[in-house]
Amino acid sequence: MPAREYRIGSADERYIKDMAERAGHLAVRAAGSHGTDVIVFTAHGTYACDVKRNDWAPPASRMVMAGWLDHNVWPMLVCVESGAGRKRRVLWREVLGDGSMGMPTDVPPWEWES
């Protein structure tokens, strides 16, 4: 991956990690291409987040992520919408048991718990 794309991707991952920490949760950035970029631990569960810029994870990745449900880890897709002249916007989607995507929302999953 070219250096510029890596810097953009890692900045998005740090943004999600910081967002979770500001909400009072423990978050870990898993650097590298492992399919899970950020893991968020809350009182109600663990979220494994796959962070992409202006995109969602492909079907093969979502199928792997769906298997995490068997381990009480909630797979989340995160799309950071951004670009020249645009304000950063974060969208979230659940990965369902069959690998499909839930409806997009701009509310992080730890706020769903309330």
Biopython code that builds the backbone (N, CA, C, O; Angstrom):
import numpy as np
from Bio.PDB.StructureBuilder import StructureBuilder

atoms = [
    (1, "MET", "N", (0.852, -1.173, 0.000)),
    (1, "MET", "CA", (0.000, 0.000, 0.000)),
    (1, "MET", "C", (0.897, 1.235, 0.000)),
    (1, "MET", "O", (1.824, 1.320, 0.805)),
    (2, "PRO", "N", (0.643, 2.168, -0.868)),
    (2, "PRO", "CA", (1.448, 3.380, -0.897)),
    (2, "PRO", "C", (1.396, 4.117, 0.435)),
    (2, "PRO", "O", (0.414, 4.025, 1.171)),
    (3, "ALA", "N", (2.455, 4.841, 0.732)),
    (3, "ALA", "CA", (2.590, 5.518, 2.031)),
    (3, "ALA", "C", (1.427, 6.468, 2.312)),
    (3, "ALA", "O", (0.947, 6.523, 3.444)),
    (4, "ARG", "N", (0.967, 7.212, 1.318)),
    (4, "ARG", "CA", (-0.122, 8.173, 1.524)),
    (4, "ARG", "C", (-1.401, 7.444, 1.938)),
    (4, "ARG", "O", (-2.080, 7.879, 2.868)),
    (5, "GLU", "N", (-1.741, 6.343, 1.261)),
    (5, "GLU", "CA", (-2.950, 5.586, 1.601)),
    (5, "GLU", "C", (-2.849, 4.987, 2.995)),
    (5, "GLU", "O", (-3.836, 4.945, 3.730)),
    (6, "TYR", "N", (-1.651, 4.521, 3.360)),
    (6, "TYR", "CA", (-1.462, 3.972, 4.702)),
    (6, "TYR", "C", (-1.685, 5.058, 5.750)),
    (6, "TYR", "O", (-2.344, 4.816, 6.762)),
    (7, "ARG", "N", (-1.144, 6.247, 5.517)),
    (7, "ARG", "CA", (-1.307, 7.350, 6.473)),
    (7, "ARG", "C", (-2.777, 7.726, 6.626)),
    (7, "ARG", "O", (-3.243, 7.972, 7.739)),
    (8, "ILE", "N", (-3.504, 7.772, 5.523)),
    (8, "ILE", "CA", (-4.935, 8.102, 5.572)),
    (8, "ILE", "C", (-5.696, 7.033, 6.354)),
    (8, "ILE", "O", (-6.508, 7.352, 7.223)),
    (9, "GLY", "N", (-5.431, 5.761, 6.041)),
    (9, "GLY", "CA", (-6.115, 4.668, 6.721)),
    (9, "GLY", "C", (-5.806, 4.628, 8.209)),
    (9, "GLY", "O", (-6.707, 4.436, 9.026)),
    (10, "SER", "N", (-4.550, 4.804, 8.566)),
    (10, "SER", "CA", (-4.192, 4.753, 9.984)),
    (10, "SER", "C", (-4.765, 5.956, 10.729)),
    (10, "SER", "O", (-5.115, 5.840, 11.904)),
    (11, "ALA", "N", (-4.867, 7.110, 10.067)),
    (11, "ALA", "CA", (-5.485, 8.281, 10.697)),
    (11, "ALA", "C", (-6.965, 8.016, 10.973)),
    (11, "ALA", "O", (-7.475, 8.394, 12.028)),
    (12, "ASP", "N", (-7.656, 7.373, 10.036)),
    (12, "ASP", "CA", (-9.063, 7.024, 10.242)),
    (12, "ASP", "C", (-9.215, 6.042, 11.398)),
    (12, "ASP", "O", (-10.131, 6.175, 12.209)),
    (13, "GLU", "N", (-8.333, 5.067, 11.477)),
    (13, "GLU", "CA", (-8.377, 4.087, 12.567)),
    (13, "GLU", "C", (-8.153, 4.773, 13.916)),
    (13, "GLU", "O", (-8.852, 4.480, 14.886)),
    (14, "ARG", "N", (-7.185, 5.677, 13.978)),
    (14, "ARG", "CA", (-6.941, 6.410, 15.225)),
    (14, "ARG", "C", (-8.144, 7.289, 15.590)),
    (14, "ARG", "O", (-8.455, 7.459, 16.769)),
    (15, "TYR", "N", (-8.809, 7.837, 14.592)),
    (15, "TYR", "CA", (-9.997, 8.655, 14.829)),
    (15, "TYR", "C", (-11.093, 7.821, 15.498)),
    (15, "TYR", "O", (-11.729, 8.279, 16.447)),
    (16, "ILE", "N", (-11.313, 6.604, 15.007)),
    (16, "ILE", "CA", (-12.326, 5.715, 15.596)),
    (16, "ILE", "C", (-11.916, 5.302, 17.004)),
    (16, "ILE", "O", (-12.748, 5.280, 17.912)),
    (17, "LYS", "N", (-10.663, 4.982, 17.189)),
    (17, "LYS", "CA", (-10.149, 4.617, 18.517)),
    (17, "LYS", "C", (-10.365, 5.772, 19.497)),
    (17, "LYS", "O", (-10.848, 5.561, 20.610)),
    (18, "ASP", "N", (-10.011, 6.981, 19.087)),
    (18, "ASP", "CA", (-10.185, 8.154, 19.954)),
    (18, "ASP", "C", (-11.661, 8.413, 20.249)),
    (18, "ASP", "O", (-12.008, 8.807, 21.362)),
    (19, "MET", "N", (-12.530, 8.194, 19.262)),
    (19, "MET", "CA", (-13.971, 8.376, 19.448)),
    (19, "MET", "C", (-14.478, 7.451, 20.560)),
    (19, "MET", "O", (-15.242, 7.873, 21.428)),
    (20, "ALA", "N", (-14.046, 6.195, 20.523)),
    (20, "ALA", "CA", (-14.470, 5.230, 21.552)),
    (20, "ALA", "C", (-13.912, 5.607, 22.926)),
    (20, "ALA", "O", (-14.611, 5.510, 23.935)),
    (21, "GLU", "N", (-12.659, 6.033, 22.956)),
    (21, "GLU", "CA", (-12.041, 6.401, 24.233)),
    (21, "GLU", "C", (-12.695, 7.645, 24.831)),
    (21, "GLU", "O", (-12.861, 7.733, 26.048)),
    (22, "ARG", "N", (-13.065, 8.601, 23.991)),
    (22, "ARG", "CA", (-13.764, 9.796, 24.489)),
    (22, "ARG", "C", (-15.114, 9.430, 25.099)),
    (22, "ARG", "O", (-15.613, 10.129, 25.980)),
    (23, "ALA", "N", (-15.701, 8.333, 24.627)),
    (23, "ALA", "CA", (-16.980, 7.855, 25.179)),
    (23, "ALA", "C", (-16.767, 7.018, 26.442)),
    (23, "ALA", "O", (-17.734, 6.533, 27.030)),
    (24, "GLY", "N", (-15.512, 6.845, 26.861)),
    (24, "GLY", "CA", (-15.217, 6.136, 28.107)),
    (24, "GLY", "C", (-14.913, 4.659, 27.967)),
    (24, "GLY", "O", (-14.931, 3.936, 28.963)),
    (25, "HIS", "N", (-14.633, 4.187, 26.756)),
    (25, "HIS", "CA", (-14.382, 2.765, 26.527)),
    (25, "HIS", "C", (-12.906, 2.511, 26.249)),
    (25, "HIS", "O", (-12.174, 3.408, 25.831)),
    (26, "LEU", "N", (-12.491, 1.297, 26.485)),
    (26, "LEU", "CA", (-11.142, 0.867, 26.134)),
    (26, "LEU", "C", (-11.142, 0.509, 24.654)),
    (26, "LEU", "O", (-12.006, -0.235, 24.190)),
    (27, "ALA", "N", (-10.174, 1.037, 23.918)),
    (27, "ALA", "CA", (-10.082, 0.750, 22.487)),
    (27, "ALA", "C", (-8.631, 0.470, 22.135)),
    (27, "ALA", "O", (-7.713, 1.088, 22.675)),
    (28, "VAL", "N", (-8.438, -0.473, 21.217)),
    (28, "VAL", "CA", (-7.104, -0.871, 20.781)),
    (28, "VAL", "C", (-7.072, -0.826, 19.267)),
    (28, "VAL", "O", (-7.957, -1.361, 18.599)),
    (29, "ARG", "N", (-6.046, -0.183, 18.733)),
    (29, "ARG", "CA", (-5.863, -0.180, 17.285)),
    (29, "ARG", "C", (-4.984, -1.363, 16.935)),
    (29, "ARG", "O", (-3.880, -1.497, 17.462)),
    (30, "ALA", "N", (-5.468, -2.229, 16.043)),
    (30, "ALA", "CA", (-4.722, -3.408, 15.611)),
    (30, "ALA", "C", (-4.066, -3.076, 14.275)),
    (30, "ALA", "O", (-4.628, -3.349, 13.214)),
    (31, "ALA", "N", (-2.876, -2.487, 14.333)),
    (31, "ALA", "CA", (-2.189, -2.057, 13.117)),
    (31, "ALA", "C", (-1.868, -3.252, 12.225)),
    (31, "ALA", "O", (-1.548, -4.335, 12.716)),
    (32, "GLY", "N", (-1.953, -3.052, 10.933)),
    (32, "GLY", "CA", (-1.688, -4.115, 9.971)),
    (32, "GLY", "C", (-2.970, -4.501, 9.250)),
    (32, "GLY", "O", (-4.055, -4.057, 9.623)),
    (33, "SER", "N", (-2.848, -5.302, 8.251)),
    (33, "SER", "CA", (-4.013, -5.706, 7.457)),
    (33, "SER", "C", (-4.534, -7.049, 7.951)),
    (33, "SER", "O", (-4.209, -8.100, 7.399)),
    (34, "HIS", "N", (-5.350, -6.994, 9.001)),
    (34, "HIS", "CA", (-5.870, -8.219, 9.601)),
    (34, "HIS", "C", (-7.379, -8.328, 9.490)),
    (34, "HIS", "O", (-7.954, -9.324, 9.928)),
    (35, "GLY", "N", (-8.033, -7.333, 8.917)),
    (35, "GLY", "CA", (-9.489, -7.338, 8.846)),
    (35, "GLY", "C", (-10.138, -6.644, 10.021)),
    (35, "GLY", "O", (-11.257, -6.145, 9.903)),
    (36, "THR", "N", (-9.462, -6.604, 11.142)),
    (36, "THR", "CA", (-9.931, -5.846, 12.298)),
    (36, "THR", "C", (-8.950, -4.722, 12.524)),
    (36, "THR", "O", (-7.759, -4.952, 12.734)),
    (37, "ASP", "N", (-9.456, -3.501, 12.480)),
    (37, "ASP", "CA", (-8.583, -2.343, 12.637)),
    (37, "ASP", "C", (-8.625, -1.775, 14.038)),
    (37, "ASP", "O", (-7.605, -1.330, 14.563)),
    (38, "VAL", "N", (-9.805, -1.786, 14.651)),
    (38, "VAL", "CA", (-9.973, -1.255, 16.002)),
    (38, "VAL", "C", (-10.885, -2.203, 16.771)),
    (38, "VAL", "O", (-11.917, -2.635, 16.258)),
    (39, "ILE", "N", (-10.502, -2.522, 17.999)),
    (39, "ILE", "CA", (-11.326, -3.333, 18.890)),
    (39, "ILE", "C", (-11.755, -2.440, 20.039)),
    (39, "ILE", "O", (-10.925, -1.799, 20.683)),
    (40, "VAL", "N", (-13.056, -2.402, 20.292)),
    (40, "VAL", "CA", (-13.606, -1.549, 21.342)),
    (40, "VAL", "C", (-14.251, -2.446, 22.391)),
    (40, "VAL", "O", (-15.087, -3.292, 22.074)),
    (41, "PHE", "N", (-13.851, -2.251, 23.642)),
    (41, "PHE", "CA", (-14.385, -3.014, 24.768)),
    (41, "PHE", "C", (-15.307, -2.106, 25.574)),
    (41, "PHE", "O", (-14.889, -1.044, 26.037)),
    (42, "THR", "N", (-16.562, -2.523, 25.742)),
    (42, "THR", "CA", (-17.518, -1.770, 26.550)),
    (42, "THR", "C", (-18.062, -2.690, 27.635)),
    (42, "THR", "O", (-17.768, -3.885, 27.652)),
    (43, "ALA", "N", (-18.847, -2.133, 28.526)),
    (43, "ALA", "CA", (-19.464, -2.942, 29.581)),
    (43, "ALA", "C", (-20.458, -3.942, 29.003)),
    (43, "ALA", "O", (-20.765, -4.949, 29.641)),
    (44, "HIS", "N", (-20.961, -3.674, 27.805)),
    (44, "HIS", "CA", (-21.996, -4.521, 27.215)),
    (44, "HIS", "C", (-21.488, -5.442, 26.113)),
    (44, "HIS", "O", (-22.238, -6.292, 25.633)),
    (45, "GLY", "N", (-20.239, -5.293, 25.705)),
    (45, "GLY", "CA", (-19.745, -6.155, 24.646)),
    (45, "GLY", "C", (-18.455, -5.665, 24.020)),
    (45, "GLY", "O", (-17.929, -4.604, 24.356)),
    (46, "THR", "N", (-17.971, -6.474, 23.103)),
    (46, "THR", "CA", (-16.744, -6.172, 22.374)),
    (46, "THR", "C", (-17.090, -5.992, 20.909)),
    (46, "THR", "O", (-17.825, -6.793, 20.333)),
    (47, "TYR", "N", (-16.557, -4.936, 20.308)),
    (47, "TYR", "CA", (-16.819, -4.623, 18.909)),
    (47, "TYR", "C", (-15.521, -4.691, 18.126)),
    (47, "TYR", "O", (-14.533, -4.057, 18.494)),
    (48, "ALA", "N", (-15.523, -5.460, 17.046)),
    (48, "ALA", "CA", (-14.375, -5.542, 16.140)),
    (48, "ALA", "C", (-14.722, -4.717, 14.905)),
    (48, "ALA", "O", (-15.650, -5.048, 14.167)),
    (49, "CYS", "N", (-13.978, -3.655, 14.690)),
    (49, "CYS", "CA", (-14.307, -2.682, 13.643)),
    (49, "CYS", "C", (-13.351, -2.787, 12.463)),
    (49, "CYS", "O", (-12.132, -2.770, 12.631)),
    (50, "ASP", "N", (-13.916, -2.893, 11.282)),
    (50, "ASP", "CA", (-13.161, -2.853, 10.029)),
    (50, "ASP", "C", (-13.393, -1.464, 9.435)),
    (50, "ASP", "O", (-14.495, -1.153, 8.982)),
    (51, "VAL", "N", (-12.351, -0.632, 9.440)),
    (51, "VAL", "CA", (-12.462, 0.775, 9.054)),
    (51, "VAL", "C", (-11.992, 0.955, 7.615)),
    (51, "VAL", "O", (-10.895, 0.533, 7.250)),
    (52, "LYS", "N", (-12.833, 1.587, 6.807)),
    (52, "LYS", "CA", (-12.491, 1.880, 5.414)),
    (52, "LYS", "C", (-12.768, 3.357, 5.135)),
    (52, "LYS", "O", (-13.624, 3.964, 5.780)),
    (53, "ARG", "N", (-12.055, 3.924, 4.188)),
    (53, "ARG", "CA", (-12.295, 5.297, 3.745)),
    (53, "ARG", "C", (-13.212, 5.248, 2.532)),
    (53, "ARG", "O", (-12.864, 4.667, 1.504)),
    (54, "ASN", "N", (-14.383, 5.859, 2.657)),
    (54, "ASN", "CA", (-15.349, 5.965, 1.556)),
    (54, "ASN", "C", (-15.740, 4.619, 0.946)),
    (54, "ASN", "O", (-15.984, 4.532, -0.257)),
    (55, "ASP", "N", (-15.800, 3.570, 1.770)),
    (55, "ASP", "CA", (-16.101, 2.230, 1.259)),
    (55, "ASP", "C", (-16.509, 1.332, 2.419)),
    (55, "ASP", "O", (-16.406, 1.714, 3.584)),
    (56, "TRP", "N", (-16.972, 0.136, 2.082)),
    (56, "TRP", "CA", (-17.303, -0.909, 3.063)),
    (56, "TRP", "C", (-16.453, -2.138, 2.751)),
    (56, "TRP", "O", (-15.978, -2.300, 1.627)),
    (57, "ALA", "N", (-16.266, -2.990, 3.734)),
    (57, "ALA", "CA", (-15.505, -4.228, 3.540)),
    (57, "ALA", "C", (-16.203, -5.106, 2.494)),
    (57, "ALA", "O", (-17.432, -5.114, 2.417)),
    (58, "PRO", "N", (-15.432, -5.840, 1.696)),
    (58, "PRO", "CA", (-16.020, -6.704, 0.663)),
    (58, "PRO", "C", (-16.701, -7.934, 1.269)),
    (58, "PRO", "O", (-16.480, -8.253, 2.438)),
    (59, "PRO", "N", (-17.531, -8.628, 0.475)),
    (59, "PRO", "CA", (-18.287, -9.785, 0.981)),
    (59, "PRO", "C", (-17.425, -10.869, 1.631)),
    (59, "PRO", "O", (-17.824, -11.426, 2.654)),
    (60, "ALA", "N", (-16.269, -11.180, 1.073)),
    (60, "ALA", "CA", (-15.424, -12.232, 1.662)),
    (60, "ALA", "C", (-14.983, -11.850, 3.075)),
    (60, "ALA", "O", (-14.969, -12.695, 3.970)),
    (61, "SER", "N", (-14.632, -10.608, 3.273)),
    (61, "SER", "CA", (-14.229, -10.139, 4.611)),
    (61, "SER", "C", (-15.406, -10.180, 5.577)),
    (61, "SER", "O", (-15.251, -10.533, 6.746)),
    (62, "ARG", "N", (-16.576, -9.816, 5.079)),
    (62, "ARG", "CA", (-17.766, -9.824, 5.942)),
    (62, "ARG", "C", (-18.124, -11.236, 6.376)),
    (62, "ARG", "O", (-18.593, -11.431, 7.497)),
    (63, "MET", "N", (-17.914, -12.221, 5.520)),
    (63, "MET", "CA", (-18.196, -13.613, 5.900)),
    (63, "MET", "C", (-17.279, -14.056, 7.035)),
    (63, "MET", "O", (-17.722, -14.727, 7.967)),
    (64, "VAL", "N", (-16.017, -13.687, 6.960)),
    (64, "VAL", "CA", (-15.081, -14.004, 8.047)),
    (64, "VAL", "C", (-15.542, -13.302, 9.327)),
    (64, "VAL", "O", (-15.577, -13.906, 10.399)),
    (65, "MET", "N", (-15.890, -12.030, 9.200)),
    (65, "MET", "CA", (-16.323, -11.263, 10.369)),
    (65, "MET", "C", (-17.583, -11.861, 11.003)),
    (65, "MET", "O", (-17.723, -11.834, 12.225)),
    (66, "ALA", "N", (-18.491, -12.393, 10.199)),
    (66, "ALA", "CA", (-19.730, -12.972, 10.719)),
    (66, "ALA", "C", (-19.434, -14.112, 11.696)),
    (66, "ALA", "O", (-20.208, -14.341, 12.626)),
    (67, "GLY", "N", (-18.338, -14.819, 11.498)),
    (67, "GLY", "CA", (-17.956, -15.903, 12.397)),
    (67, "GLY", "C", (-17.615, -15.430, 13.798)),
    (67, "GLY", "O", (-17.653, -16.224, 14.738)),
    (68, "TRP", "N", (-17.286, -14.169, 13.959)),
    (68, "TRP", "CA", (-16.950, -13.641, 15.278)),
    (68, "TRP", "C", (-18.152, -13.594, 16.193)),
    (68, "TRP", "O", (-18.010, -13.568, 17.416)),
    (69, "LEU", "N", (-19.352, -13.583, 15.597)),
    (69, "LEU", "CA", (-20.559, -13.576, 16.422)),
    (69, "LEU", "C", (-20.610, -14.805, 17.326)),
    (69, "LEU", "O", (-21.170, -14.746, 18.421)),
    (70, "ASP", "N", (-20.030, -15.916, 16.875)),
    (70, "ASP", "CA", (-19.995, -17.141, 17.684)),
    (70, "ASP", "C", (-19.157, -16.969, 18.944)),
    (70, "ASP", "O", (-19.259, -17.770, 19.873)),
    (71, "HIS", "N", (-18.328, -15.928, 18.981)),
    (71, "HIS", "CA", (-17.431, -15.677, 20.115)),
    (71, "HIS", "C", (-17.851, -14.430, 20.888)),
    (71, "HIS", "O", (-17.057, -13.857, 21.635)),
    (72, "ASN", "N", (-19.099, -14.014, 20.707)),
    (72, "ASN", "CA", (-19.634, -12.822, 21.369)),
    (72, "ASN", "C", (-18.830, -11.563, 21.072)),
    (72, "ASN", "O", (-18.685, -10.689, 21.926)),
    (73, "VAL", "N", (-18.322, -11.484, 19.875)),
    (73, "VAL", "CA", (-17.668, -10.276, 19.368)),
    (73, "VAL", "C", (-18.560, -9.744, 18.265)),
    (73, "VAL", "O", (-18.921, -10.482, 17.348)),
    (74, "TRP", "N", (-18.916, -8.486, 18.340)),
    (74, "TRP", "CA", (-19.857, -7.893, 17.405)),
    (74, "TRP", "C", (-19.081, -7.218, 16.269)),
    (74, "TRP", "O", (-18.444, -6.186, 16.481)),
    (75, "PRO", "N", (-19.133, -7.794, 15.076)),
    (75, "PRO", "CA", (-18.401, -7.224, 13.939)),
    (75, "PRO", "C", (-19.101, -5.977, 13.400)),
    (75, "PRO", "O", (-20.305, -5.978, 13.142)),
    (76, "MET", "N", (-18.320, -4.928, 13.241)),
    (76, "MET", "CA", (-18.843, -3.656, 12.771)),
    (76, "MET", "C", (-18.056, -3.180, 11.559)),
    (76, "MET", "O", (-16.828, -3.268, 11.522)),
    (77, "LEU", "N", (-18.772, -2.684, 10.588)),
    (77, "LEU", "CA", (-18.150, -2.031, 9.449)),
    (77, "LEU", "C", (-18.200, -0.532, 9.707)),
    (77, "LEU", "O", (-19.213, 0.002, 10.159)),
    (78, "VAL", "N", (-17.097, 0.131, 9.416)),
    (78, "VAL", "CA", (-17.019, 1.565, 9.627)),
    (78, "VAL", "C", (-16.572, 2.208, 8.318)),
    (78, "VAL", "O", (-15.531, 1.852, 7.765)),
    (79, "CYS", "N", (-17.357, 3.148, 7.833)),
    (79, "CYS", "CA", (-17.006, 3.899, 6.632)),
    (79, "CYS", "C", (-16.761, 5.342, 7.040)),
    (79, "CYS", "O", (-17.668, 6.029, 7.510)),
    (80, "VAL", "N", (-15.534, 5.790, 6.857)),
    (80, "VAL", "CA", (-15.202, 7.181, 7.135)),
    (80, "VAL", "C", (-15.298, 7.928, 5.814)),
    (80, "VAL", "O", (-14.443, 7.785, 4.939)),
    (81, "GLU", "N", (-16.342, 8.720, 5.686)),
    (81, "GLU", "CA", (-16.531, 9.499, 4.472)),
    (81, "GLU", "C", (-15.749, 10.788, 4.619)),
    (81, "GLU", "O", (-15.955, 11.553, 5.562)),
    (82, "SER", "N", (-14.858, 11.017, 3.686)),
    (82, "SER", "CA", (-14.034, 12.213, 3.747)),
    (82, "SER", "C", (-13.425, 12.452, 2.382)),
    (82, "SER", "O", (-13.398, 11.562, 1.532)),
    (83, "GLY", "N", (-12.949, 13.633, 2.190)),
    (83, "GLY", "CA", (-12.304, 13.987, 0.937)),
    (83, "GLY", "C", (-12.046, 15.475, 0.907)),
    (83, "GLY", "O", (-12.378, 16.190, 1.852)),
    (84, "ALA", "N", (-11.469, 15.930, -0.148)),
    (84, "ALA", "CA", (-11.128, 17.341, -0.284)),
    (84, "ALA", "C", (-12.367, 18.212, -0.094)),
    (84, "ALA", "O", (-13.364, 18.053, -0.798)),
    (85, "GLY", "N", (-12.292, 19.114, 0.845)),
    (85, "GLY", "CA", (-13.379, 20.053, 1.068)),
    (85, "GLY", "C", (-14.581, 19.491, 1.804)),
    (85, "GLY", "O", (-15.564, 20.206, 2.001)),
    (86, "ARG", "N", (-14.532, 18.223, 2.219)),
    (86, "ARG", "CA", (-15.663, 17.622, 2.934)),
    (86, "ARG", "C", (-15.305, 17.404, 4.392)),
    (86, "ARG", "O", (-14.172, 17.053, 4.721)),
    (87, "LYS", "N", (-16.277, 17.614, 5.257)),
    (87, "LYS", "CA", (-16.100, 17.306, 6.671)),
    (87, "LYS", "C", (-16.166, 15.791, 6.843)),
    (87, "LYS", "O", (-16.945, 15.118, 6.168)),
    (88, "ARG", "N", (-15.355, 15.264, 7.739)),
    (88, "ARG", "CA", (-15.345, 13.819, 7.995)),
    (88, "ARG", "C", (-16.680, 13.383, 8.604)),
    (88, "ARG", "O", (-17.194, 14.025, 9.520)),
    (89, "ARG", "N", (-17.229, 12.292, 8.089)),
    (89, "ARG", "CA", (-18.472, 11.709, 8.584)),
    (89, "ARG", "C", (-18.250, 10.214, 8.748)),
    (89, "ARG", "O", (-17.663, 9.573, 7.876)),
    (90, "VAL", "N", (-18.713, 9.658, 9.852)),
    (90, "VAL", "CA", (-18.525, 8.232, 10.128)),
    (90, "VAL", "C", (-19.876, 7.527, 10.068)),
    (90, "VAL", "O", (-20.842, 7.947, 10.705)),
    (91, "LEU", "N", (-19.924, 6.446, 9.288)),
    (91, "LEU", "CA", (-21.115, 5.596, 9.212)),
    (91, "LEU", "C", (-20.765, 4.210, 9.730)),
    (91, "LEU", "O", (-19.652, 3.724, 9.530)),
    (92, "TRP", "N", (-21.716, 3.583, 10.393)),
    (92, "TRP", "CA", (-21.543, 2.265, 11.007)),
    (92, "TRP", "C", (-22.567, 1.305, 10.441)),
    (92, "TRP", "O", (-23.700, 1.689, 10.148)),
    (93, "ARG", "N", (-22.157, 0.034, 10.287)),
    (93, "ARG", "CA", (-23.087, -1.030, 9.894)),
    (93, "ARG", "C", (-22.692, -2.304, 10.620)),
    (93, "ARG", "O", (-21.508, -2.612, 10.757)),
    (94, "GLU", "N", (-23.690, -3.040, 11.083)),
    (94, "GLU", "CA", (-23.439, -4.358, 11.663)),
    (94, "GLU", "C", (-23.153, -5.351, 10.546)),
    (94, "GLU", "O", (-23.644, -5.203, 9.427)),
    (95, "VAL", "N", (-22.357, -6.361, 10.864)),
    (95, "VAL", "CA", (-22.238, -7.520, 9.986)),
    (95, "VAL", "C", (-23.172, -8.570, 10.579)),
    (95, "VAL", "O", (-23.026, -8.957, 11.738)),
    (96, "LEU", "N", (-24.116, -9.020, 9.789)),
    (96, "LEU", "CA", (-25.096, -9.997, 10.253)),
    (96, "LEU", "C", (-24.551, -11.419, 10.100)),
    (96, "LEU", "O", (-23.523, -11.629, 9.457)),
    (97, "GLY", "N", (-25.231, -12.372, 10.683)),
    (97, "GLY", "CA", (-24.766, -13.753, 10.714)),
    (97, "GLY", "C", (-24.509, -14.379, 9.355)),
    (97, "GLY", "O", (-23.697, -15.298, 9.242)),
    (98, "ASP", "N", (-25.189, -13.894, 8.318)),
    (98, "ASP", "CA", (-24.984, -14.439, 6.979)),
    (98, "ASP", "C", (-23.961, -13.634, 6.165)),
    (98, "ASP", "O", (-23.773, -13.876, 4.973)),
    (99, "GLY", "N", (-23.304, -12.673, 6.831)),
    (99, "GLY", "CA", (-22.298, -11.857, 6.152)),
    (99, "GLY", "C", (-22.860, -10.622, 5.477)),
    (99, "GLY", "O", (-22.109, -9.826, 4.914)),
    (100, "SER", "N", (-24.165, -10.456, 5.526)),
    (100, "SER", "CA", (-24.753, -9.251, 4.937)),
    (100, "SER", "C", (-24.554, -8.072, 5.894)),
    (100, "SER", "O", (-24.126, -8.235, 7.037)),
    (101, "MET", "N", (-24.878, -6.889, 5.388)),
    (101, "MET", "CA", (-24.691, -5.679, 6.171)),
    (101, "MET", "C", (-26.031, -5.164, 6.683)),
    (101, "MET", "O", (-27.035, -5.180, 5.971)),
    (102, "GLY", "N", (-26.022, -4.704, 7.941)),
    (102, "GLY", "CA", (-27.196, -4.041, 8.484)),
    (102, "GLY", "C", (-27.329, -2.650, 7.884)),
    (102, "GLY", "O", (-26.509, -2.236, 7.065)),
    (103, "MET", "N", (-28.343, -1.951, 8.288)),
    (103, "MET", "CA", (-28.587, -0.596, 7.781)),
    (103, "MET", "C", (-27.522, 0.362, 8.318)),
    (103, "MET", "O", (-27.103, 0.235, 9.468)),
    (104, "PRO", "N", (-27.086, 1.311, 7.502)),
    (104, "PRO", "CA", (-26.090, 2.273, 7.977)),
    (104, "PRO", "C", (-26.689, 3.269, 8.966)),
    (104, "PRO", "O", (-27.857, 3.644, 8.866)),
    (105, "THR", "N", (-25.868, 3.685, 9.915)),
    (105, "THR", "CA", (-26.258, 4.685, 10.895)),
    (105, "THR", "C", (-25.041, 5.538, 11.224)),
    (105, "THR", "O", (-23.904, 5.096, 11.063)),
    (106, "ASP", "N", (-25.279, 6.742, 11.678)),
    (106, "ASP", "CA", (-24.158, 7.581, 12.090)),
    (106, "ASP", "C", (-23.933, 7.529, 13.601)),
    (106, "ASP", "O", (-23.158, 8.311, 14.151)),
    (107, "VAL", "N", (-24.622, 6.596, 14.261)),
    (107, "VAL", "CA", (-24.497, 6.424, 15.708)),
    (107, "VAL", "C", (-23.580, 5.231, 15.992)),
    (107, "VAL", "O", (-23.850, 4.129, 15.514)),
    (108, "PRO", "N", (-22.497, 5.429, 16.763)),
    (108, "PRO", "CA", (-21.611, 4.301, 17.075)),
    (108, "PRO", "C", (-22.328, 3.234, 17.897)),
    (108, "PRO", "O", (-23.256, 3.558, 18.639)),
    (109, "PRO", "N", (-21.925, 1.982, 17.784)),
    (109, "PRO", "CA", (-22.660, 0.883, 18.431)),
    (109, "PRO", "C", (-22.703, 0.987, 19.952)),
    (109, "PRO", "O", (-23.673, 0.532, 20.557)),
    (110, "TRP", "N", (-21.709, 1.556, 20.579)),
    (110, "TRP", "CA", (-21.734, 1.654, 22.035)),
    (110, "TRP", "C", (-22.830, 2.611, 22.498)),
    (110, "TRP", "O", (-23.216, 2.580, 23.667)),
    (111, "GLU", "N", (-23.335, 3.456, 21.609)),
    (111, "GLU", "CA", (-24.465, 4.311, 21.975)),
    (111, "GLU", "C", (-25.795, 3.589, 21.760)),
    (111, "GLU", "O", (-26.830, 4.065, 22.226)),
    (112, "TRP", "N", (-25.787, 2.453, 21.066)),
    (112, "TRP", "CA", (-26.993, 1.654, 20.888)),
    (112, "TRP", "C", (-27.391, 1.005, 22.211)),
    (112, "TRP", "O", (-28.547, 0.633, 22.408)),
    (113, "GLU", "N", (-26.416, 0.876, 23.115)),
    (113, "GLU", "CA", (-26.613, 0.152, 24.361)),
    (113, "GLU", "C", (-27.527, 0.900, 25.315)),
    (113, "GLU", "O", (-28.102, 0.290, 26.217)),
    (114, "SER", "N", (-27.674, 2.191, 25.141)),
    (114, "SER", "CA", (-28.434, 3.008, 26.106)),
    (114, "SER", "C", (-29.902, 2.674, 26.092)),
    (114, "SER", "O", (-30.678, 3.267, 26.841)),
]
sb = StructureBuilder()
sb.init_structure("model")
sb.init_model(0)
sb.init_chain("A")
sb.init_seg("    ")
for serial, (resi, resn, name, xyz) in enumerate(atoms, 1):
    if name == "N":
        sb.init_residue(resn, " ", resi, " ")
    sb.init_atom(name, np.array(xyz, "f"), 0.0, 1.0, " ", f" {name:<3s}", serial, name[0])
structure = sb.get_structure()
